[in-house]
Structures are given as structure tokens and as C-alpha cells.
């Protein structure tokens, strides 16, 4: 018997969803930094075996008070996961602040498929904290299973995978067995560059940026890439470039090294910066960047 199904991971920003999916899939599918809103798109990672295919979906963190159309689109990615899941994982950590009337609680109550409460960062909290948080959520939502984990340390992630597999029904392979994701190399290159921006720049700069790979050519000995970084103001462009181009050169070097590791090939990377006012509210730009289908 061959099992298959879609397993969707939801939760607040920075709760560890991307780290968990990377641990479950065994590949670095989603960028991970210490800053919120690291994941902006819905990213699929596929685990294949002779007897099963599990399709995990990492989603953006739920934005409580959307300010831009981009935030609204990110939330739509999250709400869409309620419609196509075979198993749902709601991820949280002790002492997160949730109101009794938070919309996510009502959404979770309406889930008809197996629903797991995944409490992350178990290694950072006392057992009593984990129990209190588990009771708080289980009093409000009918979870099939509650499992504390440490996604970073991969504690209990194998157990979680086994519990998920037990809930999946017989089904076909939806993707070729050698496929790890539905995303292209160009997409992951934009994500790698954006990850480096999140790590190297401060304050609002990373959240005002969008990366667009405009040129990608895989030659025999080298991959040539040209990417545009869109920012919202001239002052942000100046910061991105830095004095004498120092900041953009450092960004380019760190991004290139990570892209070479990802592609397992020599890379020539060109980065440019362009001001585009209010791209986060521009529907045409959001379509171009994949936020609106």
C-alpha cells in the first residue's frame, strides 16, 4: 500500500515552521533567520519513500494586523492551507500571546482533517510551561495529538513524522519520486539573497526589499545570475549599497557563496538596487513576485 498526502504547517512568525519543515524534509527548503516574516511564500517540501510521499507546506507567519497588500496575500497563503490539507500542524511555543477571540482559534475549530498541536522550543522551557500551554490550547481546540518538539535540535521530529504517516491514507504519488519541491532554482536563489539581506541589514531595510532574478544562465563551468533588489526609498538604496559600495559587495559575496553551495557549481552573481515606491501595495509588482496568482 502506498500512502500520500498534504501536510500543512501554520503558526505565527518566528515560531519555527521553516526549521521544522527543513528537519522533516531533510533539505534546506526554507530560509531561516531570527527575524519575523522570513517566509513570504508558501513553499512545498516533499519526502519520498517506496511506500509513501508526504508533501509538506511551509507557510508565512500569520500577520495579525496586515498593513500592505503583500501582508494580505501572505495571509491568503495561510488560509488556503485549510482547504487542501490532509493533515494540519498548528505550531506554537509556550507564552505566545493569543487572545481568546483570535481568528486562528475559530479557524482551527473548523478543521475536519487530523490536527496536531506542535509545541516548539521544548528545550527552552520547563515541563510545567509545556503542560500549561498544552492545556490552554486543548481547552479551545480539539487536537488529535499534542507533541512537544525542538525543531532546531530535531527532538521528537521523527516521532512527529511517524504520527503524521499513521494519519495518511492510501494514495498516489502526486510528484515524481526524485522531486524535493515545486519551486524552481531561481526561486531559491532569490530566497538565499533575501536571507543574506535579513542577516546583514538592520531595522526596516529587509522588510522593504524584494529580490527578483532577472537573468539566469547555466553554462558549462559557471552559472551567471543577475538579480535586482527593489527597495521603497532612495535612502534605503543608499544603505543597501553602502559607502563606496562596501555593503552591496559584502552581500554579493555571502550570497554567491551560499548559491554556489546550493547549486554545487561556480557562480557569477551581479546585484543591482532599484527604487520602486510602495511595491508592497502594487498589484502588478505583487503578481510579478508571486504574491498574487
N, C-alpha and C positions, 0 to 999 in steps of 0.2 A: 504494500500500500504506500502511495506517495502522498505526503501531506504538503499543503501550501497555504499561504495566507498573508494578509497585510497587517502589520503591527505598527500602530501609530503612537508616537511619543509626544505628549504635550505637557506644558507647565510654564511657569514664569521664566523670564530671562535669568540666565546665570545659575540655574538650578542644577545643571549638569547633563542636559539632554544630549548634547553633541558628544560629550565624553562617554555617556552610556552607549550611544549607537556605535561609536568607534570601538568600544570594548566588545560589543556584541558581534559586530561585523568583522572585526579583526583588521580593518584597514582605516586609515585616517581620512574619513569621508567628509567630515565637517570641521571647519576651523574652530579652534578653541582659544579663547583668551580670557582674561579676568574681567573684561568689560561686558556690560549688558548689550543686547541687540547684536551679538556677534553673528548669529544665524539670521539671515533675512529672507531666505527662500525655503521651500520645502525640498529636502534632499533625501533621496532614497538610497539605502544600502542593502545589498542582497546577500543572504547567507545560503549557500548551496551545499547539498549532500545528495547521495544517491536516492535517499528516501524522503527528502523534503526540500522545499525552497521557502525561506522566510524573507519577506520584503519589509524591512524596517523603514520608517519615515520619521526623519528629524524635522521638527517644525520651529519657526521663530518663537521666541518667548511671547506670551500674551501681553500686548501693550494695553495697560489699564485705561489710559486716557489718550487715545490717538490724537495727535496734533496735525499730522500731514496725511495726505492720501497714501503715501508709502506705508505708514503705520496701519491704515485701514486695510490695505492689501495684504500686509503681513498677517493681520488678524484673520482675514479671509482664508489664508492658507491653513491656519489653525482650525477654524470652524469646519473647513472642508474635510478635515481628517475624521470628523464624527460621522461622515456619510459613507466612507468606503473602507472602514476598519473591520477586520475580523477579530482583532484583539486590540484593546486600548490600554496604554500605560500612562497613568497620571503621575507625574514626578514632582516631588516637593521635598522640603527639608524642614526639620524642626524649627519652630519660632518664626516661620514666614508669617507675614501679616495678611490675613484674609478676613473680610467682613462676612457676617452671617448671610448677607444677601448678595454676595459676589456672583456675577453671572455664570462663572465657570461651575459653581456648585449645581445650579439648575441644569446646566448642560450635561454634567456628569450623571445626574439623576436620570436623565433620559436615555442613557447609553443602553443599547439592547444586546451588545456583544460582551464577552468576558472582559471585565475591567479590573485592572490591577492598581493598587496603591503602592508606588515605589518611593520609599523614603531614602533620599540620598544623604551622603556625608555622615554615615553612621559612625565613622571613626572619629568624628569631631564632636560628638555629643554623648552625654551619659545615657545609659539604658532607660532611665526614668523619662528623659526627654523624648526618646523614641516612642515609648509607650503612651505618653500623654498625647503626642501628635497623632499617633495611630488611632487612639480613641476619638480624638476631636474629629478626624475625617470620617471614620467609620460610623459615627453617630449621625452624620449628614448624608452619606452616600453609601449605597450597597455595593461594596467592593467584593469581588470574588476572592482575591488574595491580597495580603499586605506583606511586603517584603522589604526589609531594610538592606541597603547596599552601600558600597563605596565604589562609585563608577571609576574614580581615579585609580584606586588600588585594585579594582576588579574583584572586590569582595562580594560574594553572593551573585555575581553576574551569570556564572554558569548555572546556578540554581534557578535564577530568573529565566534563563533561556529554556531550561527543561520544563518549567511550568508553562511557558508560552507554547512550546511544542506540543504539550499534552492537550492544549485547547484548540489546536488547529485541526481542521477536518481534511478528509481526503480531497485532493485537487491536483490540477496540472501545474507544470512549471510555466509561469507567466513570462519569464525571461529566459534567454539562453543560459545554460548552466555555467558558462565561463564568464558571465557578466556580473560586475560588482555594483553597478549603479546605473541610473538612467541619465546621468549628467555627462556632458562632453568634457574633453580635456580642457577646452577653452574656458568652460565654466569654473573648473577647479583652479585654473591659473588666475582668474580674476579673484577667486576666494583667497588664494595664497597671498596675492598682492595686498588685498584688503586686510588680511590678518596682520601683515607687517605694518600697515598704516595704523591699525589699532594698537600695536605694541610700541611703535616708535613716536607717535604723536599724542599730544595731550588735549584735555578739555573737549571742545565741541568738534575739533577738526575731523576725527574719524567718522563721526556721525553725519558730517556734511559731505562726505566723499562717496563717490561711486566709481568703480573701475569698469572700463569697457575695453576688451581686447579687440583691436581694430585689424590687426594683421597677425596671422599665424601660418608659418610655412615650415614644414618638417623636411629639411634637406638631409642628405646622406650622413653628414658629420655633425650637423648643428641644427637646432630649432631656432628660427628667427621670430621674435614676438615684438609687436608694438602695441602698447596699451595707453589709453587716455584715462587720466584721473580727473573726474569732474568735481569741482567744488562750487560753493554758492557765492563767495565774495572774493574780491581782489586781495584782501588782507589774508584770506586763507590760502590763496595761491602763493603768496609771498612766503608764508610759513612752510607750506609743503616743499617749496624749492629750497629755502634756507639761504643763508649768506653765502654768496659765491657758488650756489648750487650744492652745498655740502649735504643738506638734508635729503634731497632727492637722489643723490649719488649713494648715500648710505641705504636708503630704501631700495634702490635698484639692486645693490649688491646682495642684500639679505634676501630679497625676493628671488633673485636669479639663482642663488644657491639652493633655496628650497624647491624652486621649479625644476632645477637640474636633478635633484633627488627624486622628485615626483615623476619626472619623465625618463629618468635614467639616461640622460643624454646631455651633451653640451648645449648651452642656451646663450643666445644673444638677446638681451632684453632692452628695449627702449621705452622709457616712461616720459609722458608729457602731461602737463596740467592745463586744464581749461576751466574758465569760469562759466557756469550756467546757473543763472539766478533761479531759485525756487524749483530745482529739478524734482524735489520730493513731492511737489504738487502738480507737476506737469504730466498729464496723462500720456502724451506721446513718448516722453522720456521714460516713464514708468513701464510702458509697453516694450520699449527697446531694451530695457534692463531686465525684463521678465517678471515684473511685479504684477502686471495686468495681462491676462491671456487674451 
